[in-house]
Amino acid sequence: MPRIANSIVRRAYAQDPLLPALLGVCRDLSLAANELRWLREHVDELPLAPAPRPLNTSTRRKKRIPNNDKHRLRKIKEAKLRDLVKQRSRGTPLQYLLGTEFFGELELKCGRGVLVPRQDTASTIAHLARLIRDPRNTLPNELRVLDLCTGTGCIPFLFGHELRETRHDISYRMLGVDVSTDALTLATKNLRRFQRKPSSSNLFNTSTTEAKDDGEREDGHNAKGAKVLANFMWADILNSPFEPQIENTPLPLMSAMNLARHPPFWDIVISNPPYISPDAYRKTTARSVRGFEPRLALVPPHPSTIPSSISTGVGSYTTSWPEKTIDTITQDAGDTFYVPILNIAAQVEAKVVLVEVADVEQAVRVARLGENFGFEGVEIWRDRPDDTDEAFPSSPSSPYPKQHSQDSSPGITKKRETKESKNDIPIVGAGNVRCVVFWRGNTGAAWLGKETQNDSILRSESHAMQPSMSRTDKFDGRYHADALLLASKWKGL
Ligand SMILES: C[S@@+](CC[C@H](N)C(=O)[O-])C[C@H]1O[C@@H](n2cnc3c(N)ncnc32)[C@H](O)[C@@H]1O
């Protein structure tokens, strides 16, 4: 890494004696100045008052902070700021120090032990929500979004936030799943924060009867008419129900969903799973990420450590299995989560699936898995899927390695073809390759605005389907019967 010129260090010191300490980590004077400003504002807002003096209850005079207390308070704040600058200079992510980060338009709590949400993820999630919320789309009465590997809960929160911009006619149910209790604690804090906020953000309720805050009606519908249900659940998506369960460890997803009486069918499955191979983690992941963000969130376990029915999908609920085996498609140590995720998506009968990936090679491997799970359409999205033709700079902001990727040089501006594909898989948008999107059936295709030969028929079919798309207990009951049948077949009963 090039050394910072002395003249810049001197300029920084002249601006503020605390600034030079931030130059190493920020590599840029204006960025360092911004970070210092944010840290200072953060300290100013901290409730760092000196110990309160006993109140004189006999007078109603306005309480003034005595001068020596003001001085003490200033000293406490200066010490706090110095401490934060020191931590930042050692590489602690700014978001852990400030305690929040923006994800799209939403400000979310974040903290140590949980991955900091990335704006690159936010842009693809917002794009998906904008496609789905298109007023021409007929959506089920309750749109269900399952987020696997939820972390702070950023994905389902943003999806719901974007959805309700235009779709007040439907309800929204979200379920975020994670194996980490730190992540679930943070996601739940974020949920409570949204629930406390005034009606504009007051979207997320854990049950239909709790919704009585400002802007909410008693029946759980928000002021704009859409009912929103939000939940987080502790579960391990790499755990198999057919293996002995260990006490005090998270249950397999489907078992946990049944136990918590969550519905078995979900319209959309989204996941930003751990996807960096151990090798890439060692060699290409930024030191600041490796040193401070949880490895659990970034690197999948070795496939040999998880049940083979999970790593290969063979012997799971998936009924049809083509000649092509998973082994011939996916061979990278970073790919462990994709088969289990697609398998879950197939089980919950998702019509649309979005999974984040590291680079174009991983995207192609993952895209090729889709047909094994009954997905009929697939597309690779870049960071800005709605950007079509201008030259684009590849984003330097992602913490993930872009090894082997055609986009591997951050900051370099390239000219991109408007219509692109790799191995016949369409790649859309601008920026780095970010995710793979699958869809199934007329409904999935219509929601993503995919033109098909019988597109006009699709739209009218989709409208005609609406009554049967609002699920009933009978519908869910049928699933349980199917699941039991399949489970008993699997066990050879
Ligand atoms: C890359 S982070 C994504 C977090 C969040 N969705 C985001 O975009 O910022 C991956 C998450 O997967 C969780 N995770 C790791 N292994 C898991 C498993 N076996 N089952 C469920 N979640 C898991 C981690 O705890 C972590 O929160």
The ligand as an ORCA input file, in Angstrom:
! r2SCAN-3c Opt
* xyz 0 1
  C     -23.317    -12.631      4.181
  S     -24.211    -12.566      5.703
  C     -25.684    -11.764      5.132
  C     -26.398    -10.947      6.164
  C     -27.502    -10.047      5.575
  N     -28.476    -10.807      4.848
  C     -26.904     -8.981      4.688
  O     -27.120     -8.996      3.478
  O     -26.203     -8.100      5.226
  C     -24.657    -14.244      5.934
  C     -25.483    -14.588      7.175
  O     -25.706    -16.011      7.156
  C     -25.763    -16.492      8.482
  N     -25.538    -17.948      8.438
  C     -24.357    -18.599      8.376
  N     -24.563    -19.933      8.368
  C     -25.904    -20.133      8.417
  C     -26.734    -21.294      8.444
  N     -26.199    -22.523      8.405
  N     -28.076    -21.142      8.515
  C     -28.619    -19.886      8.563
  N     -27.886    -18.753      8.547
  C     -26.543    -18.865      8.471
  C     -24.689    -15.686      9.181
  O     -24.897    -15.680     10.565
  C     -24.857    -14.306      8.529
  O     -25.711    -13.495      9.296
*
